[in-house]
Amino acid sequence: MSIQKNGGKNRGIDDTDREIIKLLQLDGRIPNTRIAKDLGVSEATVRTRLNRLIEEEYIQIVAVSNPLKLGFETVGYLKIDVDIKKIDHVTKELKKLKPVWFIVLATGESDIYTEFVCQSTEELNDLIFNKIYKIDGVIRTYTSMILKYIKRRYDWGTALDEN
């Protein structure tokens, strides 16, 4: 079984890819040699597959940090209502804003959900009123602040995993 993306442009993932992803979700620093040993494949196979999974955007390997502990005082969510005819333009412009690190199109209360990380309320004020509201097509924003992270896990596996 494989997961296809972008109308089948990507090869999809197989059981070996799925196992690589699961191991990396548990420890993003695990060496390729350890993955190879655990899965009974060559290190070259792991390296090739890992490069493809990254290139085709199945995974991204990063250090997940806690912005509140790193000195960012203003962290939260922005829900954005847009003129649907201009949604592509709005998302293109939002992608340019450094404090906005996460953008999705969504169903529900708003058209776009974003997450932001700002150093202060002044920076958030500038982000909303001097940048986001100046994007043609933005109608309204709703802001929610994160006060404390209670649970953040990234080891959900893949949709092909058996429960």
Rosetta blueprint (number, residue, H / E / L):
1 M L
2 S L
3 I L
4 Q L
5 K L
6 N H
7 G H
8 G H
9 K L
10 N L
11 R L
12 G L
13 I L
14 D L
15 D H
16 T H
17 D H
18 R H
19 E H
20 I H
21 I H
22 K H
23 L H
24 L H
25 Q H
26 L H
27 D L
28 G L
29 R L
30 I L
31 P L
32 N H
33 T H
34 R H
35 I H
36 A H
37 K H
38 D H
39 L H
40 G L
41 V L
42 S L
43 E H
44 A H
45 T H
46 V H
47 R H
48 T H
49 R H
50 L H
51 N H
52 R H
53 L H
54 I H
55 E H
56 E L
57 E L
58 Y L
59 I L
60 Q L
61 I L
62 V L
63 A L
64 V L
65 S L
66 N L
67 P L
68 L L
69 K L
70 L L
71 G L
72 F L
73 E L
74 T E
75 V E
76 G E
77 Y E
78 L E
79 K E
80 I E
81 D E
82 V E
83 D L
84 I H
85 K H
86 K H
87 I H
88 D H
89 H H
90 V H
91 T H
92 K H
93 E H
94 L H
95 K L
96 K L
97 L L
98 K L
99 P L
100 V E
101 W E
102 F E
103 I E
104 V E
105 L E
106 A L
107 T L
108 G L
109 E L
110 S L
111 D L
112 I E
113 Y E
114 T E
115 E E
116 F E
117 V E
118 C E
119 Q L
120 S L
121 T H
122 E H
123 E H
124 L H
125 N H
126 D H
127 L H
128 I H
129 F H
130 N H
131 K H
132 I H
133 Y L
134 K L
135 I L
136 D L
137 G L
138 V E
139 I E
140 R E
141 T E
142 Y E
143 T E
144 S E
145 M E
146 I L
147 L L
148 K L
149 Y L
150 I L
151 K L
152 R L
153 R L
154 Y L
155 D L
156 W L
157 G L
158 T L
159 A L
160 L L
161 D L
162 E L
163 N L
